[in-house]
Amino acid sequence: MTSGRFWLIAAALASPALAAIACGGGGAPCTTCAPIEGRYPLEFAAGAVPADCASLNVALPRGPLDIQRAGSQLTATLDNVPLQGTLFQSSDFNLLGSQAAQDGGSTTQFAFSGSYTPGRADGGTGSLSGSFTGTYSRPSPQGTGRCTLPRAYTATQQPAQP
């Protein structure tokens, strides 16, 4: 049964403390926060898409991952899926979000956990690394098909445009 997973995501989105528990957060939300905000083209680890996802025409998101920060609270978008999360004092972070399609049967859920590494003080760009999990539900002739697509990722922040 998957409904328990949906409640955990909803609860985590409502509470940074629960988000830390749900996604292995890095302790306390940041008070002096790293400059994680920006645009990140994602690079996923190599590997085949699981057969149950391939049968639903599901693939890894294309990105980029666009992150905004207000204090320790993060908002982001990836492939039109809105995400919310927390940046922790350790520079670990999590992002969770879901989107239901207009067809009434498709849902897409994204969960990121990872770590932010700041760029060099001489103007270098920051980077992210961690784990991604996409959970998908799609209507099919046999009912509703579901699959989960986990993958490690890295991303280097694009320089800000003038």
N, C-alpha and C positions, 0 to 999 in steps of 0.2 A: 504494500500500500504506500502511495507516495504522498498522501495528504499531510503526514507528519513533517515531511521535508519542507512543504510549502509554508507551514506554520512557523517552522524554525527560521526560515528566510524572512518572513513577515516580522517576526519578533526581533530578529537581528537588525532589520532596517529601522525599527522603532527605537532601539536602544543600543548605543555604542558599547555598553558593557556586555550585552548579549551578543553583539556582533563579534566582540573579542573572543567569546567562548565558542561561537559557531564556526569561526574561521581561524582559530588559532592565533588570535591577535597578540601583539607584542607588548602587553602590559597596559599601562595607563595611556589614555589619549594624550597627544603631545600638547605641551604648553608653549614651548619654543619649537615651532614646527619647521621642518625641512621644506624647501621650495619645490615640492613635488608637482605643482600645477604645470600643465603643458600638454603638448601633443606627442604621442609615442607610437610610432609604427611598430607593430608587434612581430616578433619572430618566434614561431612555435617550434618545439623540438620535432624532429623527424618522426614519422610513424604513420601507419595506415589508419584511416578512419574506421572505427568498428563497423562490422557488417550491419548491425541493427541500425546504425546511423546512416550508413550509405544507402540502405533500402528506403530510408525516409528522405533522401536527397539532402541530408544535413552535412555541412562542411564546417571547418573552423572559421571563425569570423575573420573578415578582411582588415578591419580597422581603418584608420588609426584609433587608438584609445585616447580620448580627449579628457583630461582631468582638470577640474577646478577645485580650489581649496578655500574654505572660510574657517580659520582656526584649525581645529583638528578634524573638522567634518569635510568629507570629500563628496563631490558629485562628478559624474563622468558619463560619457556616452560611448558606445561601441556598436557600430552597425545599427544605429537608431534605437538601441536598447538603453534606457536610462539606468544608471547605477548610483548607489549611495554607499558610503563607507566611512571608515575612520583611519586617520594617520596616527600612529602611536609614537611615543617618545623615542622608542628604539629605531624609528624610521621604517618599521614594518607597517603594512597597511592591509586593508581588505576592502573589497568592493563587491556589492551584491545587487542584482536587479533582474527584473523580468518584464516581459512584454507579451501580451495576448494579441494575436492577429485578428483582423476583421472577419476572418472566415469562421470564427466561433469555436474552432477546435484546436488551433495551433497555439502553443506557448513556447517561449524561449526564455531560459533562465541562464544568467551568467554569474559565476562566482570567481573572483580573483583573490588570491592572497599572495603577498610578496614582500619584498624589501626594496626600498629606494636607496640608491647610492648617489650622493651629490657629485656634481662635476668638480673639476679642479677650480681653485680660486682664480686662476688666470683666464676664466671664461669657458672652461670645459662644460660639457652637457651632462646632466644626470642620467641615470639608467635605472631600470626596474628589472627584477627577476623574481620568479616564483612559479606558482601553479594556477592553472585555469581549469575550470570545469564548466562545460556547457551541458545543460539538461534540456532536452527537446521533447515536445509532444506534438504529434501530427495526426490528422485524420487519415485513415487508410480504409480500404475496402473491408478489412477484417476488424475494424473498430478503431481504436486509437493506438497508434504506435508510439513508443517511448524509447529514448536512448540517452546515454550519458557519454560525453566526449571529454576525457581529461587530457591535459597536456601541460608540460613545462613550457615556460616562455621567458624571453628576454626582450627588452625594448630600450632604445636609446632616445632620449628626448630630442626632438627637432629644435634647432635654434629658433628663437622668436623672430618673426618677420618684422622688419622696420615699418 
